[in-house]
């Protein structure tokens, strides 16, 4: 019975969401105004077959990762998200966990800024979603899983990024990264995923362990960043981090000064679209993050996004 109710709810929410509101093209003849199954599968990062089995009540006990991905893809409200968790036989995320729910208003913000690189991160700098312009600018992360979606991990234990740093700016940047994670740990002391991330970073990165043990503090500020893009060359852009009231999310936005060569290169990137950065070929597999399941489990892949190596990278 629960599986049937789950499938009915997913189908109903799919039917009410026009593709244009989900960031998809609306062209072609459609029998219904809502999303097709394959479109929902694409947005959630799961297989069409799995969506079919869910709607038909043949798939039971979906993981919390799948439920959260469906929540984002279907643009559910907070109350609907909690209802979906309960239909799936899961408890809604507790207030003691790092929030990952993206309000519909934030989804609309990304839709409105369709020509501007924008990404959404949680309080630990784990990438939740991003628009195609951000992926074009910072690298296509659609195949990333686990820790690779976390910006702090990618900076201290991953491939780094294409952002230029002086020794002084790098030191300040790393201090702010660690301070951000320390602040998140203080707000969510019972989040096991966050505790595991910190423990792994202390083991894998001498620099992170040094900064963590020193009790370093810092604040992330808006800044101008020069990104050495492998296709269009260097771009100097403004990076602004916006806080979402009541959700502890960070919205990262990159913009170029109008009339500059940087603006022209950014416009070219919007035409070229997301590409895989050369550095990604050298990344070794990372340990599994319980928030993000490994490949082949029927769970969601990352949304098209930028290299979330670090805030304002």
C-alpha positions as CSV (number, residue, x, y, z in Angstrom):
1,X,0.0,0.0,0.0
2,X,2.8,2.4,0.9
3,X,4.6,1.7,-2.4
4,X,1.4,2.4,-4.3
5,X,0.9,5.7,-2.5
6,X,4.5,6.7,-3.1
7,X,4.1,6.0,-6.8
8,X,0.8,7.9,-7.0
9,X,2.4,10.9,-5.3
10,X,5.4,11.0,-7.6
11,X,3.2,10.7,-10.7
12,X,0.9,13.5,-9.4
13,X,3.8,15.8,-8.7
14,X,5.4,15.0,-12.1
15,X,2.2,15.8,-13.9
16,X,1.8,19.2,-12.3
17,X,5.4,20.4,-13.2
18,X,5.8,21.9,-16.7
19,X,9.2,21.2,-18.2
20,X,9.9,25.0,-18.5
21,X,9.6,25.4,-14.7
22,X,12.1,22.6,-14.3
23,X,14.7,24.2,-16.6
24,X,13.9,22.0,-19.6
25,X,12.9,23.0,-23.1
26,X,9.2,22.9,-23.8
27,X,9.3,22.2,-27.5
28,X,7.6,19.3,-29.3
29,X,4.2,17.8,-29.1
30,X,3.3,16.6,-25.6
31,X,0.3,14.5,-24.4
32,X,0.5,16.1,-21.0
33,X,1.7,19.4,-19.7
34,X,3.9,17.9,-17.0
35,X,7.2,16.1,-17.0
36,X,7.8,12.9,-18.8
37,X,9.3,10.0,-16.9
38,X,12.5,10.3,-18.8
39,X,12.7,14.0,-17.9
40,X,12.2,13.3,-14.2
41,X,14.9,10.6,-14.4
42,X,17.3,13.1,-16.1
43,X,16.6,15.8,-13.4
44,X,16.9,13.4,-10.5
45,X,19.9,11.5,-11.9
46,X,18.3,8.1,-11.7
47,X,17.2,5.6,-14.4
48,X,13.9,5.8,-16.3
49,X,13.3,2.2,-15.3
50,X,13.7,3.1,-11.7
51,X,11.2,6.0,-12.0
52,X,8.8,3.6,-13.7
53,X,9.1,1.0,-11.0
54,X,8.6,3.6,-8.3
55,X,5.5,4.9,-9.9
56,X,4.1,1.4,-10.5
57,X,4.8,0.4,-6.9
58,X,7.4,-2.2,-7.9
59,X,10.3,-0.4,-6.2
60,X,10.3,-0.4,-2.4
61,X,12.4,1.3,0.1
62,X,14.2,4.0,-2.0
63,X,17.2,5.5,-0.3
64,X,17.2,8.9,1.3
65,X,19.5,10.0,-1.5
66,X,16.9,9.1,-4.1
67,X,14.1,10.8,-2.2
68,X,16.2,14.0,-1.8
69,X,17.0,14.0,-5.6
70,X,13.3,13.5,-6.4
71,X,12.5,16.4,-4.0
72,X,14.7,18.7,-5.9
73,X,13.7,17.5,-9.4
74,X,10.0,17.8,-8.6
75,X,10.4,21.3,-6.9
76,X,8.6,20.1,-3.8
77,X,7.8,22.3,-0.8
78,X,9.2,21.5,2.6
79,X,5.9,19.9,3.7
80,X,5.7,17.8,0.5
81,X,9.4,16.8,0.9
82,X,8.6,15.5,4.4
83,X,5.5,13.6,3.1
84,X,7.6,12.0,0.4
85,X,10.1,10.8,3.0
86,X,7.3,9.2,5.0
87,X,5.8,7.6,2.0
88,X,9.2,6.0,1.3
89,X,9.3,4.7,4.8
90,X,12.0,7.1,5.9
91,X,12.1,9.8,8.6
92,X,12.4,13.3,7.3
93,X,15.9,14.8,7.9
94,X,16.3,15.9,11.5
95,X,17.0,19.5,12.4
96,X,20.4,18.3,13.8
97,X,21.6,17.4,10.2
98,X,23.1,19.8,7.7
99,X,20.2,21.1,5.6
100,X,20.2,20.0,2.0
101,X,16.6,21.0,1.1
102,X,16.5,23.7,-1.7
103,X,13.4,25.8,-1.4
104,X,11.4,26.3,-4.6
105,X,12.3,30.0,-4.5
106,X,16.0,29.1,-4.9
107,X,15.2,26.9,-7.8
108,X,13.3,29.8,-9.4
109,X,16.4,32.0,-8.8
110,X,18.6,29.6,-10.8
111,X,16.0,29.6,-13.6
112,X,15.9,33.4,-13.8
113,X,19.7,33.6,-13.9
114,X,19.9,31.2,-16.9
115,X,22.8,33.1,-18.4
116,X,24.8,33.5,-15.2
117,X,26.9,30.9,-13.5
118,X,25.1,30.0,-10.3
119,X,25.5,27.1,-7.8
120,X,24.0,26.1,-4.5
121,X,26.0,24.6,-1.7
122,X,25.1,23.4,1.8
123,X,26.8,24.6,5.0
124,X,29.7,22.1,4.5
125,X,30.4,23.4,0.9
126,X,28.9,20.2,-0.6
127,X,27.4,21.0,-4.1
128,X,23.7,20.5,-4.2
129,X,22.8,21.9,-7.6
130,X,24.1,24.3,-10.2
131,X,23.0,25.6,-13.6
132,X,24.7,24.8,-17.0
133,X,26.6,28.2,-17.1
134,X,28.3,27.3,-13.9
135,X,29.3,23.9,-15.3
136,X,30.7,25.6,-18.4
137,X,32.8,27.9,-16.3
138,X,34.1,25.6,-13.6
139,X,33.9,22.1,-15.2
140,X,31.3,19.4,-15.7
141,X,30.8,17.4,-12.5
142,X,27.9,15.2,-13.6
143,X,29.9,12.0,-12.9
144,X,31.2,13.1,-9.4
145,X,30.1,11.1,-6.4
146,X,30.7,11.2,-2.7
147,X,33.4,13.4,-1.3
148,X,34.2,14.8,-4.8
149,X,31.1,16.9,-4.5
150,X,32.5,18.6,-1.4
151,X,34.5,21.8,-2.0
152,X,36.7,21.5,1.1
153,X,37.6,17.9,0.2
154,X,38.4,18.8,-3.4
155,X,40.7,21.6,-2.4
156,X,42.7,19.7,0.3
157,X,42.5,16.2,-1.0
158,X,41.3,16.4,-4.6
159,X,42.5,17.9,-7.9
160,X,42.3,21.6,-6.9
161,X,40.9,24.1,-9.4
162,X,41.7,26.5,-12.1
163,X,41.6,29.6,-9.9
164,X,44.9,31.5,-9.5
165,X,46.2,32.2,-6.0
166,X,49.1,34.2,-4.5
167,X,50.6,32.6,-1.4
168,X,48.8,35.2,0.7
169,X,45.4,34.7,-0.9
170,X,45.8,30.9,-0.7
171,X,46.6,31.1,3.0
172,X,43.6,33.3,3.7
173,X,41.4,31.1,1.5
174,X,42.3,27.9,3.2
175,X,41.9,29.4,6.6
176,X,38.4,30.5,5.7
177,X,37.5,27.1,4.3
178,X,38.5,25.4,7.5
179,X,36.7,28.1,9.6
180,X,33.6,27.5,7.6
181,X,33.7,23.8,8.3
182,X,34.4,24.4,11.9
183,X,31.4,26.6,12.2
184,X,29.2,24.0,10.5
185,X,30.5,21.4,12.9
186,X,29.5,23.7,15.8
187,X,26.0,24.1,14.4
188,X,25.5,20.5,13.6
189,X,27.5,18.5,16.2
190,X,25.5,15.3,15.6
191,X,25.8,15.2,11.8
192,X,27.7,11.9,11.2
193,X,28.5,12.7,7.6
194,X,30.1,16.0,8.6
195,X,32.0,14.3,11.3
196,X,33.3,11.7,8.9
197,X,34.3,14.4,6.4
198,X,36.4,16.2,9.0
199,X,38.0,13.0,10.2
200,X,38.9,12.0,6.7
201,X,40.4,15.4,5.8
202,X,42.5,15.3,9.0
203,X,43.9,12.0,7.8
204,X,44.4,12.8,4.1
205,X,45.6,16.4,4.3
206,X,48.5,17.6,6.5
207,X,47.6,21.2,5.7
208,X,44.0,20.7,6.7
209,X,45.0,19.0,10.0
210,X,47.4,21.8,10.7
211,X,44.8,24.5,10.2
212,X,42.1,22.5,12.1
213,X,44.4,21.9,15.1
214,X,45.4,25.5,15.2
215,X,41.8,26.7,15.7
216,X,42.0,29.0,12.7
217,X,39.2,31.3,12.1
218,X,38.2,33.4,9.1
219,X,35.4,34.7,7.0
220,X,34.6,34.1,3.3
221,X,34.2,37.4,1.5
222,X,33.1,38.4,-2.0
223,X,36.1,38.6,-4.3
224,X,37.4,38.9,-7.8
225,X,38.8,35.6,-9.0
226,X,40.9,34.8,-12.1
227,X,40.0,31.4,-13.5
228,X,42.4,29.8,-16.0
229,X,39.8,28.1,-18.2
230,X,41.3,25.3,-20.5
231,X,39.2,26.4,-23.5
232,X,38.7,30.2,-23.5
233,X,41.7,31.2,-21.3
234,X,41.7,33.4,-18.2
235,X,38.6,35.1,-17.0
236,X,38.6,37.6,-14.1
237,X,35.1,37.5,-12.5
238,X,33.3,38.8,-9.4
239,X,32.3,35.9,-7.1
240,X,29.4,36.7,-4.7
241,X,28.1,34.3,-2.0
242,X,24.5,34.8,-1.0
243,X,23.0,33.3,2.1
244,X,19.5,31.8,2.0
245,X,17.6,32.8,5.1
246,X,16.4,30.0,7.2
247,X,18.1,27.2,5.2
248,X,21.9,27.6,5.8
249,X,22.5,27.3,2.0
250,X,25.0,29.3,0.1
251,X,24.3,30.5,-3.5
252,X,27.5,31.3,-5.4
253,X,27.2,33.6,-8.4
254,X,29.9,34.6,-10.9
255,X,29.5,37.7,-13.0
256,X,31.7,39.7,-15.4
257,X,32.0,43.4,-15.8
258,X,30.0,44.4,-18.9
259,X,31.9,45.4,-22.0
260,X,35.1,43.6,-21.0
261,X,37.0,40.8,-22.6
262,X,36.1,38.7,-19.6
263,X,32.4,39.3,-20.4
264,X,33.0,38.2,-24.0
265,X,34.8,35.0,-22.9
266,X,32.1,34.2,-20.4
267,X,29.4,34.7,-23.2
268,X,31.4,32.3,-25.4
269,X,31.4,29.7,-22.6
270,X,27.6,29.9,-22.4
271,X,27.6,28.8,-26.1
272,X,30.2,26.1,-25.7
273,X,28.5,24.5,-22.6
274,X,29.9,22.3,-19.9
275,X,33.2,20.4,-20.6
276,X,35.3,18.0,-18.6
277,X,38.4,19.6,-17.2
278,X,41.7,17.9,-18.0
279,X,42.5,17.6,-14.3
280,X,39.6,15.3,-13.8
281,X,41.3,12.5,-15.6
282,X,43.9,12.4,-12.8
283,X,41.5,12.1,-9.9
284,X,41.5,8.8,-8.0
285,X,38.2,7.4,-6.7
286,X,37.2,8.8,-3.3
287,X,35.6,7.1,-0.3
288,X,31.9,6.8,-0.2
289,X,29.9,9.6,1.4
290,X,26.6,8.4,2.9
291,X,24.9,11.4,1.4
292,X,25.9,10.4,-2.1
293,X,25.6,6.7,-3.1
294,X,28.2,5.0,-5.3
295,X,27.5,4.3,-9.0
296,X,25.2,1.5,-10.0
297,X,22.9,1.7,-7.0
298,X,20.0,3.5,-8.8
299,X,20.7,6.6,-6.8
300,X,21.1,10.1,-8.2
301,X,24.2,11.4,-9.9
302,X,25.3,15.0,-9.3
303,X,23.4,17.7,-11.1
304,X,25.3,19.5,-14.0
305,X,27.6,21.7,-12.0
306,X,30.8,23.4,-11.6
307,X,34.0,22.2,-10.0
308,X,32.9,22.7,-6.4
309,X,36.5,22.6,-5.2
310,X,36.0,25.5,-2.9
311,X,33.8,28.6,-2.3
312,X,34.5,31.3,-4.9
313,X,37.1,29.1,-6.6
